[in-house]
Amino acid sequence: MIPFVDLKAQYRSIKDEIDAAVLGLLESAQFVLGPEVRAFEEAFAPYCGAAHAAAVNSGTSALHLALLAAGVGPGDEVVVPAMTFVATSAAVLYAGARPAFAEVDDRTWTLDPAKLEAAITPRTKAILPVHLHGRCADMDPILEIARARGLPVIEDAAQAHGAEYKGRRAGSMGALGCFSFYPGKNLGAYGEGGAVVTSDAGLDRTVRLLRDWGAEKKYVHTLKGFNYRMEGLQGAILKVKMKHIEAWTEGRRRNGALYDRLLSGAPGILGLPDGGATEPGLRHVYHVYAVRVANRDRVQRALTEAGVSSGIHYPIPVHLQPAYAEFGYKAGDFPVAERLGDEFLSLPMFPELTADQIETASRALRAAVA
Ligand SMILES: *Cc1c(COP(=O)(O)O)cnc(C)c1O
């Protein structure tokens, strides 16, 4: 069976470095925040093209604190694409605000700037585009609409470490950028982790306070904060992994390009990432390599029978999730997001995937859709 992701292969490739870092951390007993987390932050901020990075205990916490730092609270609305992982809109709920869903674009699969205005109301407090699958949202028109209305943009870059849009890095384009280091993400901890990046020193300071009980100094709480601190162990591991992230990202891009080549023009495949072409200035980092197919569930079963693992990211757009019924959305509200939910099928994607495996998976898919 060709696996969907293979975390063991990556660990084996850096085992000595990781084992030494973990033992060193245990010896140092700096189990929460501490110098290893600080060193990781100092490597991650410039990697994202930002001045500051604050490490937290998950991508969801990163989103929650970014929203709070941007002033989002009860009574506010935050615009969120209808096609994303549920954590994006959950973070809006954590902040006491309401997610206002918006349509995505049929080609980029990210927030559609042309439909964005329709989701903005007098209660809108922020716009939260998602760089879905590692492909940056079309940020220039989104930033322009936000600027005209004085709204902050917070990037959900949980799937987009190192992705670029017109030469700018994911996380550096909005007021704040949020990352996840969940083990399966492009930069994965060995447990939970996240970070908020920003070039605004004031916002960075607020996020740092909020992640650690809002304490200006010990037992003096100037903000109502949280226990969202990154563990020292995760900082030590992520610091090691920063040395390899570019090589892994290039591996994903090489694999994505090979899929593009093997699947372009195949009858029965309704869509490839960016139509199977690379857009100049756009650096897709392929957290997920998704295709669009009709009869997706049948195609997925055929792949399984051919020994090819697959996934769906995501089958149900957030506005149609049972948990969100109270917000009053219905089928037909966002037809593009709904069609993507029906058609998306994610193929095996990780840096260590071999050309042989990609050829096998592509052949199985072409046969299944023919
Ligand atoms: C993974 C993910 C998150 C949440 O990150 P966690 O670290 O799992 O909390 C948020 N948004 C998107 C788009 C994600 O893929």
The ligand as a Gaussian input file, in Angstrom:
#p B3LYP/6-31G(d) Opt

LIG

0 1
 C       -4.268000      22.048000      10.936000
 C       -5.063000      23.262000      10.662000
 C       -5.466000      24.154000      11.673000
 C       -5.338000      23.843000      13.138000
 O       -4.093000      23.522000      13.577000
 P       -3.916000      22.566000      14.873000
 O       -2.445000      22.643000      15.124000
 O       -4.376000      21.200000      14.499000
 O       -4.722000      23.161000      15.972000
 C       -6.100000      25.328000      11.304000
 N       -6.355000      25.609000      10.023000
 C       -6.021000      24.774000       9.023000
 C       -6.322000      25.171000       7.615000
 C       -5.374000      23.573000       9.298000
 O       -5.054000      22.742000       8.305000

